[in-house]
Amino acid sequence: KDAQLLLRNERLDAAANRAYYVIFHSAQAALETTKVCATEVALRGSEQFGIRFVKEGPIESRFAKILRDASELRIDSN
């Protein structure tokens, strides 16, 4: 809801930031179920997500791309 409010008020950078963190924390929570250490999740979360859930697991590759794209959008919005 926060991201939608930000979008309606044309706060695009802030909306991109909020959207990224929703995606990132979801991926982080999934990685924690695989016993990946917290440092590894923080440093290389999207890479580990791709390896453990897309390449080795049940997640479609489009979700790893969404995570990467959101990360790039967040970085570009700063």
URWOTA-V306642 format. One record per helix or strand. SS is the DSSP state (a for helix, b for strand). FROM is the first residue (numbers start at 1). TO is the last residue. If there is no record, write none. Layout:
ss:SS from:FROM to:TO
ss:SS from:FROM to:TO
This chain:
ss:a from:2 to:8
ss:a from:12 to:32
ss:a from:38 to:55
ss:a from:61 to:77
